[in-house]
Amino acid sequence: MSTKTDDLLQAILDAQGPVGYARLAEYHESAMTTAAVAGVVVRPTTAALIRIYNGERVGGKSLVMDRLFCFQLVSAAAPSFYTMWYCLGHPPINVAEPTNEIVTLRGTGDGRSADNGTVHVEVDATVVDEGWFPCGGAGPVEATGTLPGGGTEWECHGRLLVPPRHCLSMHVSASSVNEDFTVGASWWRMQV
């Protein structure tokens, strides 16, 4: 290969690899719930374990979702499985500002304070059922009882977009209502 081809391949790698992500750190944020909440044993409908609301003005920055994740905090003494679900949409006509907001478990990609003024994260939200979709594969439950178990994540790498005045909701379905989870997500706030 020529030197120019090598340089081009290196530039592509730098833009998409860890260095490229590091350059986006100032736009990266994360949030997760703290309480262990029971998974549902059916497809989610109008309840969300977490709802991430993009409070930007129309035409402002979108939330480009990086990953969705959950962790099993409590389990029943029986083997079972669980999976995450997401619901994307809730356009402005269906969305109210969150009231049960998370302010403590927020993080950023570069150590600065999270933007609690624009992106609102609510726990145990009532949402509009605009279509829930499973993601992240199935996770096995720790089968001996009350010990924390495993977690699962879906690295969506920008395949989900939360426009201004819209929301992303998440829930977990499990084989038993005795399986309790925390959930969360990471995103970039960017103009698209």
C-alpha positions in Angstrom: 0.0 0.0 0.0 1.0 3.6 -0.5 1.8 6.0 2.3 -1.3 8.0 1.5 -3.5 4.9 1.8 -1.9 4.0 5.1 -2.5 7.6 6.3 -6.1 7.4 5.3 -6.7 4.1 7.1 -5.0 5.5 10.2 -7.3 8.6 10.0 -10.4 6.4 9.8 -9.2 4.3 12.7 -8.5 7.4 14.8 -11.9 8.8 14.1 -13.8 5.6 15.0 -11.6 4.0 17.7 -10.9 4.9 21.3 -9.2 8.1 20.3 -12.2 9.2 18.3 -14.5 8.4 21.3 -12.2 10.3 23.6 -12.5 13.4 21.4 -16.3 13.2 22.1 -16.0 12.9 25.9 -17.2 16.4 26.5 -20.5 15.5 25.0 -20.9 12.1 26.8 -23.2 11.5 29.7 -24.7 8.5 31.6 -27.4 7.9 34.2 -28.7 4.9 36.1 -31.3 4.0 38.7 -30.3 3.1 42.2 -33.2 1.2 43.6 -33.8 -2.5 42.8 -37.2 -2.6 40.9 -38.9 -5.8 39.8 -38.9 -6.8 36.2 -42.2 -7.5 34.5 -43.1 -11.0 33.3 -44.7 -9.7 30.1 -43.9 -7.1 27.5 -43.7 -3.6 29.1 -46.5 -1.3 28.4 -47.0 2.1 30.2 -44.5 1.7 33.0 -40.8 2.5 32.6 -38.0 1.8 35.1 -36.2 4.8 33.6 -37.2 7.6 31.2 -34.6 9.8 29.7 -36.1 13.1 28.5 -34.3 15.4 26.1 -35.4 18.9 27.2 -33.5 20.7 24.4 -35.6 23.3 22.5 -36.8 22.0 19.1 -33.9 22.2 16.7 -31.4 21.8 19.5 -29.1 18.9 20.3 -30.3 15.3 20.2 -29.2 12.4 22.4 -27.3 9.9 20.4 -27.5 6.8 22.4 -24.3 4.9 23.0 -25.4 2.0 25.2 -28.3 0.7 27.3 -27.6 -1.5 30.4 -29.1 -3.3 33.4 -27.9 -5.0 36.5 -29.7 -7.6 38.5 -29.5 -6.6 42.2 -31.9 -9.2 43.7 -32.9 -12.7 42.5 -35.3 -15.4 43.5 -33.8 -18.8 44.4 -34.5 -20.3 41.0 -32.8 -20.2 37.6 -34.4 -17.8 35.1 -33.6 -15.2 32.4 -34.1 -11.6 31.7 -33.8 -9.1 28.9 -34.0 -5.3 28.5 -36.6 -3.4 26.5 -36.6 0.1 25.1 -39.4 2.4 23.9 -38.4 5.4 21.8 -40.6 8.3 20.9 -43.1 10.0 23.2 -43.3 13.1 21.0 -43.9 16.5 22.6 -47.7 16.1 22.7 -47.4 13.0 24.9 -44.5 14.1 27.1 -44.5 16.0 30.4 -41.3 17.2 32.2 -40.1 14.4 34.5 -41.0 14.8 38.2 -39.2 11.9 39.9 -35.8 12.9 38.7 -32.4 11.3 39.3 -29.8 13.8 40.3 -27.1 11.7 42.0 -26.2 8.8 39.7 -25.2 10.9 36.7 -21.8 10.8 35.0 -19.9 12.3 32.1 -17.1 11.3 29.8 -14.7 13.9 31.1 -15.5 14.3 34.8 -17.5 17.5 34.5 -20.9 17.9 36.1 -23.8 16.3 34.2 -26.3 18.6 32.5 -29.3 18.1 34.8 -30.9 21.3 33.3 -31.4 19.9 29.8 -31.5 16.1 30.1 -34.0 14.9 32.7 -33.9 11.3 33.9 -36.9 10.0 35.7 -37.4 6.7 37.6 -40.7 4.7 37.7 -42.3 6.8 35.0 -45.7 6.3 33.4 -45.2 6.6 29.6 -47.2 6.2 26.4 -46.9 2.7 24.9 -45.5 3.5 21.5 -43.8 0.2 20.9 -41.3 -1.6 23.1 -38.5 -3.6 21.6 -36.2 -6.1 23.3 -32.4 -5.4 23.2 -29.2 -6.7 24.6 -29.8 -10.4 24.5 -30.9 -12.5 27.5 -29.1 -12.5 30.8 -29.0 -15.4 33.2 -30.2 -14.9 36.8 -28.0 -15.8 39.8 -30.0 -18.9 41.0 -29.0 -19.2 44.6 -31.1 -16.4 46.0 -30.7 -12.8 47.1 -27.1 -12.2 45.8 -26.6 -9.7 43.0 -26.2 -11.4 39.7 -25.1 -10.4 36.3 -25.7 -7.5 34.0 -26.3 -7.1 30.3 -25.8 -4.2 27.9 -26.6 -3.3 24.4 -24.0 -1.1 22.7 -26.2 0.6 20.2 -23.4 3.0 19.1 -25.7 5.7 17.9 -28.4 3.6 16.3 -31.0 5.2 18.6 -31.6 9.0 18.5 -33.7 11.0 21.0 -34.6 14.3 19.4 -35.4 17.4 21.4 -38.6 17.1 23.5 -38.7 13.3 23.1 -37.8 10.4 25.4 -36.2 7.0 25.6 -37.8 4.6 28.2 -36.4 1.3 29.5 -37.7 -1.7 31.4 -36.6 -5.3 32.0 -38.7 -8.4 31.6 -37.8 -11.5 33.6 -39.0 -15.0 34.3 -40.2 -14.0 37.8 -41.4 -10.8 39.5 -38.8 -11.7 42.2 -36.0 -10.5 39.9 -35.1 -6.9 40.7 -32.9 -4.6 38.5 -31.3 -1.3 38.1 -31.1 0.2 34.5 -29.3 3.0 32.8 -28.0 4.4 29.6 -25.2 6.5 28.1 -25.4 9.0 25.3 -23.8 11.9 23.4 -25.5 15.3 23.3 -24.9 16.4 19.8 -26.4 18.5 17.0 -27.4 16.2 14.2 
